[in-house]
Amino acid sequence: MRFLLLCWEFFKTGLFSIGGGIATIPFLQEMSNKYGWFTTADLTTMVAISESTPGPMGVNMATYVGNHMYGFVGGIATTISVVIPAFVSILIIASFLQKFQDSIIVQRTFKGLRPAVVGLIISAIIGIYLLALFNIPAFTTTHTLQSLFKWKAIIIFLVLLAIYRYKPKLHPIILITASAMIGVIFQL
């Protein structure tokens, strides 16, 4: 039953996360809070791995969660679940879009979706920063400012940001690899 619920949640994620991979993060946060299938630390790891591996981030995260919970079969099932809505939507839209592509209603509808996509992406970015740089659960229990900040992560973030700021043409693979190695060394 839990397996079907997992597939259903990823189907809904694929259906409503307009804008791609980063827009799936709020849905994953909700799954974490609602079902406890993975922790916020797991979510941070999922984002890092999904960003570092080839392919769409949302699909990579679905595969990661499915594999984490049910092995290879779970990875395949959640991947299919998250992709089906987009696949079906594209087929339906493509068949109608050619007929109505000049319609003012269609053009305004697509224009109206842009703010929703931006909102989902901004929400995801804020969520990632909160997960990566702050330890909110520890702060809520200890109420000490020192426990709120993940100092190692903040220092590494600022160093990498400075490197990127002064070397903007540096290939992202170098930063991703450096981040992965630093994360492994410091066990972040």
Salt bridges, closest charged atoms under 4 A:
GLU9 OE2 - LYS12 NZ 3.23
